Structure formats: C-alpha cells, structure tokens
Amino acid sequence: MPSPDGILPDYRNPPVTEIIAAAQFAPVPLAGIEHIVALGREFGDWRVVEAPPAIPPMSEGPAGQELPQAFFAFGNPPVRVVLATEDGRWVAQFQQDRVAVHERKIAARPSFRHVGPKLADFARRTSKALGVELFSDNHRSDLVEVIYENRIAAADGGWSDFGDLHRVLSFLNETAGEAPYERVEQVAAAFSYALMDGASLAGRLRIAADPQYDGDGRPVLSLRLTSRRFVGESDLDQIMEACHADVVSAFTAITTPHMHEQWGRYR
C-alpha cells in the first residue's frame, strides 16, 4: 500500500507489459471517414492501423444496478480510429466519446509518467485535427480509466505451475480444500472494489487474474488491474493520478512479498 507520505510502491523489474489511460467525454458530432482522414493527416508520424466499430460508453453504478449501454450517433455509424507508432510502443484510439493511449513494453518498461502526458498530447492533436476542443465545457470528461496489464511468467522465477499461484497472489490459499482436493490444477479470479468518496461512489477498481501459456507451453499469469473514476468537478489530471495510485497500490496489496523480492521492490 502507499506509504503515509504518498509515495507509491515500485519495483526494479515489474511484470507490467502495457499501461492504458483513457478519458471519456460528451460526444463530438463526428463519425466515419472524415475523422479517419483528418486524424491520419495530423498524425503523419503514426499509422492508422484500423477503424473498427466504436465500443460502448464506460459507465459505473451502484452494486447490482444494470446501467444502460448506448451509442451516440450523428448520421453515420460511429467508429474507432486506432493508430500506432512504427515500433509498436505506442497505440492510440479515438472515437467520438473517448480517447485512449497505450504504452507497450518493447525494450524498456512502460511507465505512467509517459502515458499521462501522451494522452494529453494525443487529445490536443486530435482536437486540432477535428476542429473540436476535447475536454472543453462542451465536451467535458466524465470518466477516466487506467489499466495495467501484467504477465507473470513461471519461467521468471517465484512459482512453477498454476497450483503454485498462492505464491503469487496473496488472496489464494496453498490448500484449496480437503482431500483429495488440496491442490488445484489452475485457478482464475475476477473481483472488484467500490472506490468511495465519503458516502458517494467515486468509481470502481477491477482485478482479473487469468492463467495462460506462452508460445512454448509454459505457465503465465495474466493479471489486469483497472481503475475507473468519475471526474465530476475535479481536475482531469488529478483523477487520472488517483486511478494510477489505485492500480499500483492494489497490485502490491494482492501480490505476495515473495514475488516482490523477485521483482526487486525497493520502496
């Protein structure tokens, strides 16, 4: 967990492979080929990878309450524009109610210190290309999201197979049950926490642990942590930083001191 002075935990060799930051806003009246062309021109140093259908808006509500999913369309069906740098380190996405930036591990580890400013720069250049001021009063951000993707390989040390995941995740027990069910073959988990501001829901933190295998058939644990928060009247950067703190502190809280040693925790 964060120390009393607000300094977040950190590691010399963390298993993070990708960091994603996204902001949702009141939709802009654009969709289809015109904004694909405009963005392609502005981001000439990137390449347009694809233009798939837009994804549903982000939403959060009280536990047990289903929230409606709706698209905002102005004439043409809404699409997403996905751009990437030539080396694959950076991926960015725009649809009429959202921008997102991904930093992927190519050589050096991804860092939120890179991702936050990159999202701001992508939003600025997108605003310039489309002639619409994102995050302005007319298109104010209402939700932000930060995602950390981690791949924890058995080959990197600390555990050997999926029956050993109690050595990785602090919420698992070494013994799953009474004989003959003491040791599991593999386990997956998904759970969430409500993020509160006093008595009000401020957002939600989601964690998903999924057993996988690499190309050589060796065990790898995919661990995704997602923090999503309402912006409200707060500063967008401040809420984005809060999401970042949620994810980093939760990662340390749900993984074991045994693995922290493997990753070289130094604070």
Secondary structure, 3 states (H helix, E strand, C coil): CCCCCCCCCCECCCCEEEEEEEEEECCCCCCCHHHHHHHHHHCCCCEEEECCECCCCCCCCCCCCCCCCCCCCCCCCCECEEEECCCCCEEEEEECCEEEEEEECCCCCCCHHHHHHHHHHHHHHHHHHHCCCCCCHHHCEEEEEEEEEEEEEHHHCCCCCHHHHHHCECCCCCCCCCCCCCCCCCCCEEEEEEEEECCEEEEEEEEEEEEEECCCCCEEEEEEEEEEEECCCCCHHHHHHHHHHHHHHHHHHHECHHHHHHHCECC
